[in-house]
Amino acid sequence: LTKNVPMFVCTMAYPTVPCPLHVFEPRYRLMIRRSMETGTKQFGMCISDSQNGFADYGCMLQIRNVHFLPDGRSVVDTIGGKRFRVLQRGMKDGYCTADIEYLEDVKVS
């Protein structure tokens, strides 16, 4: 998953760290539903950036569970995965997307 990755512009996420989300905006409700339906169960998380819309670096989030509420909101249990760098920004149905490349840690000998 490196092309047209859905981006949740909200907070900082870190690998292996749980990131619970309360999703209420229609654009992000759609994004979460699509992530679940397509089976990827993943999306990127970046903090906001006033010049570019969102930061150049972020973290993939893996959806572990979604609790859909009767009014359309949802509580999403996610955990941080791989870190990435944004190569190109886009937009789809109101939410941000990006082409990304994953970052590799320098191995300690």
N, C-alpha and C positions, 0 to 999 in steps of 0.2 A: 504494500500500500504506500505508493510514493507520488502518485498523480491525482490531482483533484481531491486531496484529502480534506474532509470537512474540518473546519476550525472553530473551536469554541473560544471566543475572546472573553476572558474573565479573570482568572487568577493564575498564580504560578503553580505548576505541578512538577513532581519529582519522580524519578524511577523508583519503583517498589513501594511508594507511599500512597495509601488510600486517599481518594479525593471525592468525597460525597458531594453531589450536586442537587440543587432544587431547581428544576427546569420549568419555567413558566412562560417565557417569551415564545410566541408562535413559531418564529424562525428556528429556534433551537429545539422546540418540540418536534418539528418536522425532521430536523437533522438527526436527532436521537432515534426517531422511528425508522428512518431510512438506514441508519447504521445497524439497527437490529434486524430489519427485514432483509438486507443484503447479506447478512451473516458475517460481516467484517467485525462488528461489535467494537470498533475502534474509531477514534477521532483525535485530532490534535488539540492541545490546549496551549494558548499563548496569552500573555498579558497585553493590554492595550498599548498602542503607540500612537501619539498624536500626528506624526508625519505619515506613517505607512499603514495605519489602521490597526496593525498588531505587530508584535516583536519579531525579529529575525530568527529567534531561537525559541523552541518550545519542547513539549514532551507529549508523546502519544499516551492516550488513556485507553485502557481496556475496560469495557463494560462488563461488570460481573453480575449485576442484577438491576432490573428496572421495576419500580413499583408505580404503575399508572394510577392516578387519582381520578375520581369520577368527573371532575371539572376540566380534565385535559392536562393538568400539570403532572409532573412525575418527579419521583425521588430516584436518582440514579447513583448506584454504587459503582465507582470506578477505581482503578489502581493504575499508577504510573508505569509506563513501559519505557520504550526507547526515546532518547533525546534526538532532536532533529534541527536542521537549519532550513529556513525557507528559501527556496530558489525563485519562485514566482507566485504572485498573489492572484486570486480570482474571486468570483462571487457566483453563488448558485441559489436561486430562490430566496434571497434575503440574507443568507449566511455566507461567511467567508470560506474560501477554499484555498489550498496552496499545493504547489508541487514542492516536494521536500527531498532532502537527502539525510539519511541517518548518520549520527555521529558515532565514531568508534573511540573508545577509551584507549589511551596508551597503556599497554600491558607493562606491569611492574615485574621485573625479573627476580 
